[in-house]
Amino acid sequence: MNKTLSSRQRSTFFFLNVSAFAGIFIFLGMIILQLLNQTAYQETDQSLTEMSQNSELVQQEIFRYIEGSAFSPQRSEMQEPPNSPSSNRFNTQVILWSETGVILNQAAIGGRFSELEELELQTDSLDTIETVTLTGDEELTFHSITQSYAFDEVAYVQILSNVNQIQHSLKTFRIIVIGCMIVFWLLSIGISYWLSSVSMKPILKAWQKQQEFVENASHELRTPLTIIQNRLEGLFRRPEHTIIEESESIAQALNETRRLTGLTTDLLTIARSDANQLTLDKEKILSADFLQEVTAPFQEFASMEEKSFILQLEQSPTVQLDRKKIVQVFVILLDNALKYTQQGDEIRIIATQTHKWWEVHVTNTGPTISEEGKQHLFDRFYREDKSRSKETGGYGLGLAIAKQIVEEHQGSITVSDLAPRGVDFCIKLPLN
């Protein structure tokens, strides 16, 4: 992946993340503000509704008005009603209106009447809570409910509740919410930049591995194909030769063909594993019988090469695995052990059981692997000893395939040093 494409992809991730964060914050802010607007006046409106239904409150205000009016004909007829708790509500005022729209209880209102001078009677929406705004020295906002009433000069009763404090609180809260949204959105820009970088890492790593895989595969395929091509061209240059005379060239071409077939099979196995198409056909297997069957041919090879081969079965649990694929893993490890050991070296297989795992150690007293080699030993096409791998015909794919198969079984494979000399491959497979 070139730098231009990588930069463009990162920018795309960055803007997508920033846009996503912005959308989330805006949507969240809208929900919070909408809910706040719906609930902020709920208690005030409910209180107004209850007060409008409280006849004692209205009667108390009418009594005060009549007490202040010496010429009222009904003054002597009305007794003072019991004091209602609602009449003492803070920021609430009861207005008595005449039929012509004159405020009758100005004296009872007292000094607050100067704030209500601009108030006009509105009879279009009786028994409905409305918002009333008065502009004077200071803008005042009320929630109001007006009802018709028939008593002496009183034609309408209006109850006002001041909501300036609620409005100021809402305004402050809106500023806080919007400010927090902006601050966290700015923080999200940095987070988005970090996320875009993190998101690109696996993509770049996968791209790099793919590039290396293609390059290495091409290189490994080129060598046997070149040999086969040269041998076949040599046969065409010598048409008069017999098969016996060209048997060496034919044998080498066939040998490279077999190697090429093995290489393509390994590449296909890796490709299927990468595409999650590697299927497992698991069955219950007695581990002791399985290991004896797998190691039997290698015991003969080791005996022919005068190497010590020891199978040590400390425990023999029943495991569930794909027989063919796990056989392939042990064949890879034992084949490597035979290739990289000399006459007199020892190859040992130790099988044990823990609480959840079937653990098998494949050890040999051959050359010790370097620390750098251990880090890359399971990489594709990696070869610790490149000159020796050419002699043995390896492509550096065996351990990579073994690791993929073991991990498909939800297990693990590791390598460590064997004291005083040698290597220890440890395979862990789950018992269940």
SVG drawing of the C-alpha trace seen along z (x, -y; Angstrom):
<svg xmlns="http://www.w3.org/2000/svg" viewBox="-75 -53 102 102">
<polyline fill="none" stroke="black" stroke-width="0.4" points="0.0,0.0 1.7,-3.3 1.9,-6.3 -0.7,-8.3 -3.3,-5.5 -2.4,-5.0 -2.7,-8.7 -6.0,-8.9 -7.4,-5.9 -6.3,-7.4 -7.9,-10.7 -11.1,-8.8 -11.1,-7.0 -10.3,-10.3 -13.2,-12.3 -15.6,-9.3 -14.7,-9.2 -15.0,-13.0 -18.4,-13.0 -19.6,-10.1 -18.6,-11.8 -20.2,-15.1 -23.4,-13.3 -23.5,-11.5 -22.9,-14.7 -25.4,-16.7 -28.1,-14.0 -27.4,-13.6 -27.5,-17.3 -30.8,-17.6 -32.3,-14.9 -31.1,-16.4 -32.4,-19.9 -35.7,-18.6 -36.3,-16.6 -35.3,-19.6 -37.7,-21.9 -40.5,-19.5 -39.9,-18.9 -38.7,-22.3 -42.1,-23.9 -44.0,-20.7 -44.2,-21.4 -45.1,-25.0 -47.9,-24.2 -49.2,-21.4 -49.2,-23.9 -51.2,-26.4 -53.8,-23.7 -54.2,-22.8 -54.5,-26.4 -57.1,-27.1 -59.2,-24.3 -58.8,-25.5 -62.0,-27.6 -60.7,-28.7 -57.7,-30.5 -60.0,-32.5 -62.4,-33.2 -59.6,-34.4 -58.4,-36.9 -62.0,-38.1 -62.5,-38.6 -59.3,-40.8 -60.6,-42.8 -64.0,-43.3 -62.3,-44.2 -60.5,-46.9 -63.7,-48.2 -65.8,-50.1 -68.7,-50.6 -69.1,-47.0 -72.7,-46.0 -71.8,-42.4 -69.1,-43.2 -71.4,-42.4 -72.7,-39.2 -69.3,-37.5 -67.4,-35.8 -63.7,-35.3 -62.8,-31.9 -60.2,-29.7 -56.6,-30.6 -55.4,-28.3 -51.8,-27.2 -51.8,-27.9 -52.3,-31.6 -48.8,-31.9 -47.0,-30.5 -43.9,-32.4 -43.9,-34.1 -47.6,-33.5 -50.2,-36.2 -54.0,-36.1 -55.6,-38.8 -59.3,-39.7 -60.6,-41.1 -63.7,-43.1 -65.8,-42.5 -64.1,-45.5 -60.6,-44.2 -59.8,-46.3 -57.7,-44.8 -59.9,-45.1 -57.5,-44.0 -54.8,-46.6 -54.8,-47.5 -54.3,-43.8 -51.5,-43.5 -49.7,-46.5 -46.2,-47.3 -46.2,-44.5 -48.9,-46.2 -46.2,-48.4 -44.8,-45.2 -48.2,-44.2 -49.4,-47.5 -48.9,-46.3 -50.9,-43.1 -54.0,-42.8 -57.0,-40.5 -57.0,-37.7 -60.1,-35.6 -59.3,-33.7 -57.9,-30.6 -59.7,-30.2 -58.7,-27.3 -55.5,-26.9 -51.9,-27.5 -50.2,-30.2 -47.0,-32.1 -47.2,-35.9 -44.2,-38.2 -44.2,-41.8 -41.6,-44.3 -40.8,-47.0 -37.8,-48.0 -37.1,-44.3 -38.6,-41.6 -40.9,-39.3 -42.2,-36.0 -45.2,-34.2 -47.2,-31.1 -50.8,-32.0 -54.2,-30.4 -57.5,-32.4 -60.9,-31.3 -64.3,-33.0 -65.9,-33.9 -69.2,-35.5 -69.2,-37.4 -70.1,-41.0 -67.7,-42.9 -65.3,-40.0 -65.8,-38.5 -62.5,-36.6 -59.8,-35.3 -56.2,-34.9 -53.4,-33.1 -49.8,-34.1 -46.6,-32.3 -43.3,-33.9 -40.9,-31.6 -37.9,-34.0 -35.8,-31.9 -36.6,-28.7 -35.7,-30.5 -32.4,-31.7 -31.6,-28.2 -32.5,-26.7 -30.3,-29.3 -27.4,-28.5 -27.9,-24.8 -28.0,-25.2 -24.7,-27.1 -23.2,-24.4 -24.5,-21.5 -23.3,-23.2 -20.0,-24.1 -19.4,-20.5 -20.4,-19.3 -17.9,-21.6 -15.1,-20.6 -15.7,-16.9 -16.0,-17.2 -12.6,-18.9 -11.3,-16.1 -12.9,-13.6 -10.8,-15.1 -7.7,-13.9 -9.3,-10.6 -10.4,-10.3 -6.8,-10.9 -5.6,-8.2 -8.3,-5.8 -7.5,-6.4 -3.9,-5.6 -4.8,-2.5 -7.3,-1.3 -4.7,-1.6 -2.1,0.5 -3.7,3.9 -4.5,2.9 -0.9,1.9 0.3,5.0 -2.0,7.3 -1.0,5.5 2.7,5.9 2.3,9.6 0.4,10.1 3.1,8.3 5.8,10.4 3.8,13.5 3.3,12.8 6.9,11.9 8.2,14.9 5.8,17.3 6.8,15.9 10.4,16.4 9.9,19.9 7.8,20.8 10.2,19.3 13.1,21.6 11.5,25.0 9.8,23.6 13.1,22.4 14.8,25.7 11.9,27.6 12.0,25.2 15.8,25.6 15.6,29.4 12.8,29.5 14.5,27.1 17.6,29.3 15.6,32.3 14.4,30.4 18.0,29.4 19.0,33.1 16.2,34.9 18.4,37.7 19.2,38.7 17.5,41.7 15.5,41.6 18.3,43.3 20.8,40.7 18.5,37.9 17.3,39.7 19.1,37.3 17.4,34.3 14.0,36.0 14.5,37.1 15.5,33.6 12.4,32.2 10.2,34.7 11.8,34.0 11.2,30.2 7.6,31.0 7.0,32.9 8.5,30.0 6.3,27.6 3.2,29.7 4.1,29.7 4.6,26.0 1.3,25.2 -0.5,27.5 1.1,25.7 0.2,22.3 -3.4,23.5 -3.6,24.6 -2.3,21.2 -4.7,19.3 -7.7,21.4 -6.7,20.7 -6.4,17.0 -9.9,17.0 -11.3,19.0 -12.1,21.9 -10.0,24.4 -12.6,26.9 -11.9,29.4 -13.3,32.9 -12.9,33.6 -13.1,37.0 -12.3,38.5 -8.9,40.1 -6.9,41.9 -3.7,39.9 -1.3,42.7 -2.4,44.8 -2.4,41.7 1.2,40.8 2.5,44.3 1.0,44.5 2.4,41.1 5.9,41.6 6.4,45.2 7.9,44.3 10.1,41.7 11.5,44.1 12.7,46.3 14.2,43.3 16.0,42.2 17.3,45.8 18.7,45.9 20.5,42.6 21.8,43.8 19.8,41.2 18.0,41.8 14.2,41.6 12.2,41.7 8.4,41.6 7.6,40.8 3.8,41.1 3.4,39.8 -0.4,39.6 -2.8,40.7 -6.0,38.7 -8.7,38.9 -8.7,35.8 -11.0,34.4 -9.2,33.3 -8.9,33.5 -6.7,36.6 -5.3,35.7 -4.4,32.2 -2.7,32.9 -0.8,35.7 0.4,33.1 1.6,31.0 3.6,33.8 5.0,34.8 6.3,31.2 7.9,31.1 9.4,34.7 10.6,34.2 12.4,31.0 13.9,32.8 15.4,35.5 16.7,32.9 18.4,30.7 20.0,33.4 23.2,35.3 24.2,38.9 24.1,39.5 21.5,36.7 18.3,37.4 14.7,36.8 12.2,37.1 8.4,36.8 6.9,36.1 3.1,36.2 1.5,34.9 -1.9,33.7 -2.9,30.6 -6.3,29.6 -7.5,28.3 -4.8,29.2 -3.1,32.1 0.5,31.0 3.1,32.5 6.8,31.6 8.8,32.4 12.5,31.9 15.8,32.6 19.4,32.0 20.2,30.4 21.4,26.8 19.9,24.1 17.8,21.5 18.8,17.8 16.5,15.4 15.7,13.5 15.0,16.8 12.5,17.7 10.6,14.5 10.2,15.3 10.3,19.1 6.5,19.4 6.5,16.7 5.9,17.8 9.0,18.5 11.3,17.9 14.3,20.2 16.8,20.2 19.5,21.8 18.9,20.8 21.7,22.9 20.6,26.0 17.0,25.5 18.0,25.6 19.7,28.9 16.6,30.4 14.2,28.8 12.3,26.7 10.4,23.6 9.8,22.2 6.1,22.9 5.9,26.0 5.9,24.3 3.6,21.6 1.1,24.3 1.6,26.1 0.8,23.0 -2.3,22.3 -3.6,25.9 -3.0,25.8 -4.6,22.4 -7.6,23.6 -7.9,26.2 -7.9,23.4 -4.5,24.4 -1.0,23.0 2.5,23.9 5.7,22.4 9.4,22.9 12.1,22.6 15.7,23.7 16.5,27.1 19.3,27.2 22.2,27.7 21.6,27.8 18.7,28.1 15.1,26.9 11.8,27.7 8.5,27.3 5.5,27.4 2.0,28.1 -1.0,27.4 -4.4,28.6 -7.6,28.3 -9.0,31.6 -12.6,30.6"/>
</svg>
